[in-house]
Amino acid sequence: MEGIRQIPYGVSDFLSVRKDDLYYIDKTMYLEELESQPRTLIFVRPRRFGKSLFISMMQAYYDKAMESRFDELFGNLWVGKHPTPLRNKYQVLYFDFSRIQGDIDSLPEEFNSYCCDQLDDFIDTYRDDYPEAKVRKLEESNSASQKLNLLNNMARKHGHPLYLIIDEYDNFTNVVLTEHGEDIYHKMTHADGFYRGVFKKFKGMFERIFLTGVSPVTLDDLTSGFNIGWNVSMTPELDKMLGFSTEDVREMFTYYKKVGMLPAGCDLEAMIEEMKPWYDNYCFAKECLESDVRVFNCDMVMYYLRHYVSYGQAPEIMLDPNTKTDYNKLKGLIKLDKLDGDRQGIILDIIENGEIEATLEPSFSAIDMTLPNIFPSLLFYYGMLTIKGTKGSRLILGIPNNNVRKQYYNYILQEYDKLGNFVNILKLRDYFDMLAFDGNWREGLQYMADCYKSLSSVRDCIEGERNIQGFFLAYLNLNDYYYTAPEVEVAHGYCDFFMLPNLTHYQANHSYILELKYMAKKDYTEEAAEEQWQKAVAQIKGYAVAPRVEALRQGTQMHKIIMQFVGWDLLRMEEV
């Protein structure tokens, strides 16, 4: 549509966004804050938060070769009206290390080749600033290391300040760590490793450096050779530099409704409220907890908006299918398939409680990634946890939203799948239909209890009540009719499961509070079991009368179910 700004889903090139007049959420006001920080900065964020677009904007802003286009690119943006002293001051060298591909044997060559190409593009851009003989010498070299040495000498001699910008600084090293192990990774990032060697060249060469990535792991392993970086990832002033605020989303959706790309009758506030549980609630600095403003994952919002514009309604599947690739990368990097008991216990704590108390480590080496005390920090940097509160000197890190919760549940399902084919998923989906439409809950929950008992034929590494909760969380999450929330506070505490009707996409007539009680066989007596049951009855009745329940059930008929297990066996199951 002529004159209407298109949705920039998947577009990370600032020049294309501006040239083609795509919709752009202005983040240029953060340039002033960045300039007040130390001169070598590291900024890490989870995937799909707009890192590449932001540094593409930085490249255009600081590049002296782009000065003639300043008004075109920035005139109607914040920084266009409030330019900083460093505007268009630098010769900018840009690397995107996610572009480096190849098998492990060819990786040093591929790395050198990519860096050489970027350096050749750099000198071609600024060739008029240097003697032609020096330019030719740099172009004729086949060594990135030598090219950097030549550039350093040339820039110093002729007084040209340099700005180094690196996107995905840890991308290919993460791939190496995941696919080839710590030994190969260590050779790259330590001693005379080629990657560490290049970073040593950077030191002292550039007036300013800005690095982005998804974790501080590689950075920590490079610090002995590159020890001048300042990690601003948790600086409160930069908390919302990436991602979208609610106001950003509201303004963008208002625009698309105004120009007729969203239906005239759509309720923007309802759309935002629908997205919040799935894409919102990220906080990266504890000082920002006092503010109610959190940030959305950018790409998820764009996914939702694009679907609504195309089809006039929200996507049936709120999770962007493209994030499956991200999850597989994450799964390999944090070694979800090789978790020891301690780290598996951490995962279960997070899944059951929605949060965990931890000390957030600003950096750590690859060799320390598997330590239990480091593990929550790793999950935080990959967007699997976010800051939700404080407890003394420690932080409360929680699951940010349903999008991430689904990834945790997938982990549990895969763990149970390893033990055998105990659950017929097609049959389970039939039972979910009965739960939602007919209020027939007994057959489905009995089936799940029977499947759980069948696990007793193998030895699971998780015992007791934790085992039951993890099992039910994972499989109840497969239904399409409910948000299965384990930590919804309804009254007097937290119920085990509140099955919230998802009426946006599917009609459901019934909703459920499910309370699971577990008793070890060695502790079982009739009197103890009855006492536990009566406590459960009092608890679930308290949950049901909470005012919040009336809103959450959205007019559906509420069922209060207690399931009492002794060991692997379901002792009693009743509706209260």
RAGIUR-V128753 format. One record per pair of residues at least 12 apart in sequence whose ideal C-beta (glycine too) atoms are under 6 Angstrom apart, sorted by sequence separation. I is the first residue (numbers start at 0). GAP is how many residues later the second one is. D is the distance in Angstrom with one decimal. If there is no record, write none. Layout:
BEGIN
i->[I;I]
gap->[GAP;GAP]
d->[D;D]
END
This chain:
BEGIN
i->[122;137;281;384;498;59;280;281;360;430;472;484;498;7;99;279;385;560;7;122;252;483;484;497;516;4;5;279;360;430;543;558;559;4;278;302;359;379;481;482;496;4;278;357;481;494;495;119;451;482;495;516;133;299;355;383;481;495;539;66;278;375;480;514;278;94;198;202;248;63;129;199;480;514;195;198;479;535;26;198;480;512;61;115;118;422;62;92;114;195;274;342;345;421;61;341;512;128;532;111;188;342;421;58;188;354;356;58;90;358;359;539;356;356;357;418;536;11;277;11;354;355;13;163;168;510;523;12;13;169;354;161;168;333;353;162;163;164;165;166;172;238;353;435;510;520;13;160;238;509;520;431;508;509;510;511;512;513;514;515;516;517;518;30;169;244;260;467;494;507;27;28;34;235;238;262;27;233;467;491;25;27;34;233;235;490;502;25;31;235;242;243;248;329;490;499;30;147;151;242;464;489;500;243;463;17;239;242;490;500;489;243;350;411;489;489;64;412;411;408;408;90;97;89;90;91;92;93;94;95;96;438;95;96;99;435;436;89;97;96;96;335;103;326;318;107;318;467;61;285;282;281;282;285;58;54;54;455;51;452;351;281;347;440;280;280;448;347;277;276;277;276;277;230;353;351;352;219;219;220;219;220;215;216;177;177;54;173;50;214;46;38;39;40;41;42;43;43;43;43;41;184;181;41;39;39;40;41;42;43;176;315;42;40;37;49;48;48;36;44;32;29;24;273;49;47;48;47;3;46;8;8;6;6;45;43;45]
gap->[12;12;12;12;12;13;13;13;13;13;13;13;13;14;14;14;14;14;15;15;15;15;15;15;15;16;16;16;16;16;16;16;16;17;17;17;17;17;17;17;17;18;18;18;18;18;18;19;19;19;19;19;20;20;20;20;20;20;20;21;21;21;21;21;22;23;23;23;23;24;24;25;25;25;26;26;26;26;27;27;27;27;28;28;28;28;29;29;29;29;29;29;29;29;30;30;30;31;31;32;32;32;32;33;33;33;34;35;35;35;35;36;37;39;39;39;39;40;40;41;41;41;42;42;42;42;42;43;43;43;43;44;44;44;44;45;45;45;45;45;45;45;45;45;45;45;46;46;46;46;46;47;47;47;47;47;47;47;47;47;47;47;47;48;48;48;48;48;48;48;49;49;49;49;49;49;50;50;50;50;51;51;51;51;51;51;51;52;52;52;52;52;52;52;52;52;53;53;53;53;53;53;53;54;54;55;55;55;55;55;56;57;57;58;58;59;60;61;62;65;68;69;70;71;71;71;71;71;71;71;71;71;72;72;72;72;72;73;73;74;75;75;76;80;84;86;87;97;101;101;103;104;104;104;106;110;112;112;115;115;117;118;118;118;119;120;121;122;123;124;124;125;125;131;133;134;134;143;144;144;145;145;147;149;154;155;157;159;161;166;167;169;169;169;169;169;169;170;171;172;177;181;184;187;188;189;189;189;189;189;189;189;190;191;192;192;193;194;195;197;204;211;223;230;248;249;249;251;255;279;293;297;298;299;336;337;337]
d->[5.6;4.7;5.9;4.0;5.8;5.6;4.9;4.8;5.9;3.0;5.9;5.3;4.2;4.1;5.2;5.6;4.2;5.5;5.9;5.2;5.0;5.8;6.0;5.6;5.5;5.4;5.2;4.8;4.2;5.9;5.4;5.7;4.4;5.8;4.8;4.1;5.4;5.7;4.0;4.2;4.1;4.3;4.9;3.8;5.8;5.3;5.9;5.9;5.2;5.8;5.0;5.1;5.3;5.7;5.7;5.7;6.0;4.9;4.7;3.9;3.9;5.6;6.0;5.3;5.8;5.7;5.2;5.7;5.9;5.1;5.3;4.4;5.2;4.9;5.7;5.6;5.6;4.8;5.9;4.1;4.4;5.9;4.8;5.1;4.4;4.8;4.5;5.2;3.6;4.9;5.7;5.7;5.4;5.0;5.7;4.1;5.5;5.8;5.9;4.9;4.2;5.0;4.8;5.4;5.7;5.8;5.4;5.4;5.1;5.5;5.4;5.5;5.0;5.7;5.4;5.0;5.5;3.7;4.6;4.6;5.4;5.6;3.9;4.3;4.6;4.5;5.0;5.5;4.2;3.9;3.7;4.6;4.6;5.6;5.5;4.8;4.5;5.1;4.8;5.5;4.6;5.2;5.2;4.0;4.2;5.9;5.4;4.4;4.4;5.5;4.2;4.0;5.9;5.0;5.6;4.9;5.0;5.1;4.9;5.3;4.6;4.9;5.1;5.5;3.9;5.6;4.8;5.5;4.7;5.9;4.7;4.3;5.5;4.1;4.6;5.2;4.8;5.8;5.6;4.5;5.0;3.7;5.7;5.0;3.8;5.1;5.5;5.4;5.3;5.3;3.1;4.4;5.8;5.3;5.5;5.5;5.8;4.5;4.7;5.9;3.7;4.5;5.4;5.6;6.0;5.1;5.4;6.0;3.4;5.1;4.2;5.6;5.0;5.3;5.6;5.5;5.3;4.8;3.8;5.3;4.3;5.3;3.8;5.3;5.4;4.8;5.2;5.0;4.7;4.4;5.1;4.3;5.9;5.8;4.6;4.0;5.8;3.7;4.0;5.2;5.5;5.6;5.2;5.3;5.6;4.7;5.9;5.8;5.2;5.5;5.4;4.9;4.5;5.9;5.6;5.4;5.3;4.1;5.4;4.8;5.2;5.3;5.4;6.0;4.5;5.3;4.0;5.6;5.4;5.9;4.8;5.2;5.1;5.6;3.7;5.9;6.0;4.0;5.6;5.1;4.9;5.9;4.1;5.5;4.0;5.0;5.9;5.6;4.5;4.3;6.0;4.9;4.3;5.2;4.8;5.3;5.2;6.0;5.9;5.9;5.8;5.8;5.7;4.8;5.0;5.0;5.6;4.7;5.6;4.6;5.7;5.4;5.6;5.3;4.1;4.9;4.5;5.3;5.7;5.2;5.1;4.5;5.0;5.8;4.5;5.7;5.9;3.8;4.9;4.9;4.2;5.1;5.9;5.3;5.7;5.9;2.8]
END
